[in-house]
Amino acid sequence: MPPNGHALLSASSLDRWLHCPPSARLCESYADKGSDYAAEGTDAHALCEYKLRKALGMEAEDPTENLTRFNQEMDDCATGYAAYILELV
């Protein structure tokens, strides 16, 4: 991953780099400003990882107090995500 932690060929920009492969490298020279949606997604991923690690009996630190976009809906979805993954395992 690049230093900023974002994948060069990220899923969120799949359509762009699939149709114009050089755009992936070109976009590296621009700052990633992010968005409210990206911040919420980052928080949701952190919460899902935590819940899944706990469900699998692994050590994990609860990120809830550091999440800026945390709400009950996110908590419910993360719980459902962990349950779904456990069913697959």
C-alpha angles and dihedrals in degrees: 000000000000118000092265090061096244120123118246091225099035122178091235091064096036095119092053099047093040091057095037111024095184089060090075092066094036091057091056089077092060125077115252101236095182125202140235088265092053091049091051091048091050091051091047091051091050092050093047091050091050094049093046094048090050091048090052091051095250126139112263137164116231106243095190098106091053096048112105096192099041117140139152093267091055090048092051092048092048090050090050091048092053091047091050093050090048089054089054092048 
